[in-house]
Amino acid sequence: MMTETFIIISVAINILAIWYIRELLMRFRFYTENTGQLFTNLTEYTEHLGKVHQMEVYFGDPTIQGLLEHSKAVAVTVSEYLDIFSLDEEDLGAEDDDDEEEKEE
């Protein structure tokens, strides 16, 4: 009787754990996809701002220059997050290679 109770409790805990992990993975995928879209939008904005900065009317404007530099810095930060949260297999393989190179040094 006691063994059956432990088995039932174990199965229930395992089912809850599988459900919870599935929910976490779905949220992780959602964040990964949205970070990619954010990076794309930010890159497009930076390119547009660069084109405006090159226009004769605004050429050399310090405000637009500051915005351009700031948007590039934000794009680099978002790119780092995108690399961290990437789900691509090739990225995982590249990280493993980097880890192995660090161990050899």
CORNOR-V466782 format. One record per run of one state. SS is the DSSP state (@ for helix, = for strand, . for the rest). FROM is the first residue (numbers start at 1). TO is the last residue. Records with the same first field share a line. If there is no record, write none. Layout:
SS=FROM-TO ; FROM-TO
This chain:
.=1-1 ; 55-61 ; 85-88 ; 105-105
@=2-54 ; 62-84 ; 89-104
